[in-house]
Amino acid sequence: MPIMPLKQTVTIRREGEVDRWGNELTPPTEFTIKCRVQEGAKLTRRTSQQSGATQVLSEEVVSSAQIFFDKFADIRLDDEILYTDESGNQRTYVPINIKRTRGMNGKAMLTEVEV
């Protein structure tokens, strides 16, 4: 039983492996895993510049997410994570950091992926 509710799912897209001559060793794979996604966006910089008679406004927005998986999830740094939220918006993420939380017995209890 997971330590937190896992109500969302993500699709993991993994490229196949090739040898040094370019021959395919393993084909590309795609699989779905239940998870919990905590996502957000924040405005990091808002600037304005005077260009002649017009004023130009620019904004910089950073989007980030944390994805929690139950136990040991086979996620790699070179995978693509596809997530569709409740309003139907699909996002593609690439992992930045993968962290596993282990119990006292040494087994993985939670896999946290920052994207």
Wavefront OBJ file of the C-alpha trace (Angstrom):
o trace
v 0.000 0.000 0.000
v 1.464 3.382 -0.981
v 2.257 5.924 1.724
v 0.255 8.617 -0.152
v -2.676 8.458 -2.604
v -1.596 7.899 -6.212
v -4.472 9.270 -8.296
v -2.619 10.340 -11.459
v -0.746 8.375 -14.104
v 2.214 9.254 -16.284
v 3.573 7.613 -19.399
v 7.298 6.936 -19.469
v 8.912 7.002 -22.897
v 12.363 5.408 -23.069
v 14.584 5.364 -26.134
v 16.045 2.059 -27.243
v 19.696 1.205 -26.870
v 22.068 0.992 -29.834
v 25.532 -0.464 -30.080
v 28.548 1.512 -31.280
v 27.739 0.711 -34.935
v 24.192 2.039 -34.665
v 22.451 -1.340 -34.576
v 19.402 -1.496 -32.329
v 19.955 -3.621 -29.211
v 16.626 -2.895 -27.514
v 13.579 -1.235 -29.078
v 12.074 1.975 -27.670
v 9.579 1.296 -24.873
v 6.619 3.125 -23.394
v 4.821 2.221 -20.167
v 2.357 3.781 -17.725
v 2.812 4.134 -13.947
v 0.480 5.423 -11.209
v 1.867 8.445 -9.386
v 1.145 11.708 -7.609
v 2.078 14.923 -9.421
v 2.659 18.222 -7.611
v 3.113 20.881 -10.264
v 3.355 24.619 -10.271
v 4.584 27.687 -12.098
v 5.934 30.981 -10.848
v 6.825 34.322 -12.336
v 10.540 34.852 -11.809
v 11.211 38.096 -13.641
v 9.124 40.930 -15.048
v 10.967 43.678 -16.904
v 10.015 46.642 -19.007
v 12.139 48.410 -21.600
v 11.612 51.685 -23.339
v 12.128 51.214 -27.069
v 11.582 54.515 -28.807
v 7.948 55.546 -28.278
v 6.803 52.082 -27.178
v 7.282 50.248 -23.917
v 8.096 46.521 -24.124
v 7.089 44.266 -21.222
v 8.660 40.841 -20.807
v 7.943 38.095 -18.311
v 9.820 34.942 -17.445
v 7.822 32.022 -16.053
v 9.359 28.848 -14.629
v 7.338 25.638 -14.498
v 8.319 22.773 -12.234
v 6.855 19.548 -10.919
v 7.542 16.815 -8.425
v 6.340 13.327 -9.265
v 6.016 10.700 -6.532
v 5.981 6.963 -7.314
v 5.320 4.067 -4.966
v 8.339 1.988 -3.941
v 11.123 1.585 -6.542
v 10.112 3.018 -9.919
v 12.345 2.311 -12.914
v 12.893 5.947 -13.929
v 16.110 7.114 -15.591
v 17.510 10.570 -16.235
v 17.225 10.140 -20.012
v 13.510 9.176 -19.954
v 10.681 11.435 -21.102
v 7.687 11.716 -18.776
v 4.337 12.546 -20.366
v 1.636 13.861 -18.034
v -1.927 14.909 -18.857
v -3.613 16.995 -16.160
v -7.303 17.193 -15.268
v -8.020 19.935 -17.805
v -6.509 17.921 -20.682
v -3.207 19.804 -20.991
v -0.381 17.435 -21.856
v 3.142 18.195 -20.693
v 6.410 16.466 -21.437
v 9.016 16.511 -18.694
v 12.640 15.356 -18.451
v 13.912 14.329 -14.996
v 16.410 16.612 -13.285
v 16.754 14.738 -10.008
v 15.697 11.248 -8.892
v 15.566 10.537 -5.164
v 14.607 7.318 -3.415
v 13.420 7.273 0.199
v 14.215 4.011 1.959
v 12.720 2.422 5.041
v 14.590 0.986 7.992
v 14.860 -2.364 6.192
v 16.667 -0.751 3.235
v 13.859 -1.195 0.698
v 12.673 1.756 -1.342
v 9.401 3.193 -0.018
v 9.064 6.176 -2.353
v 10.651 7.443 -5.559
v 10.589 11.219 -6.019
v 11.394 12.706 -9.430
v 11.952 16.434 -9.858
v 11.375 17.817 -13.333
l 1 2 3 4 5 6 7 8 9 10 11 12 13 14 15 16 17 18 19 20 21 22 23 24 25 26 27 28 29 30 31 32 33 34 35 36 37 38 39 40 41 42 43 44 45 46 47 48 49 50 51 52 53 54 55 56 57 58 59 60 61 62 63 64 65 66 67 68 69 70 71 72 73 74 75 76 77 78 79 80 81 82 83 84 85 86 87 88 89 90 91 92 93 94 95 96 97 98 99 100 101 102 103 104 105 106 107 108 109 110 111 112 113 114 115
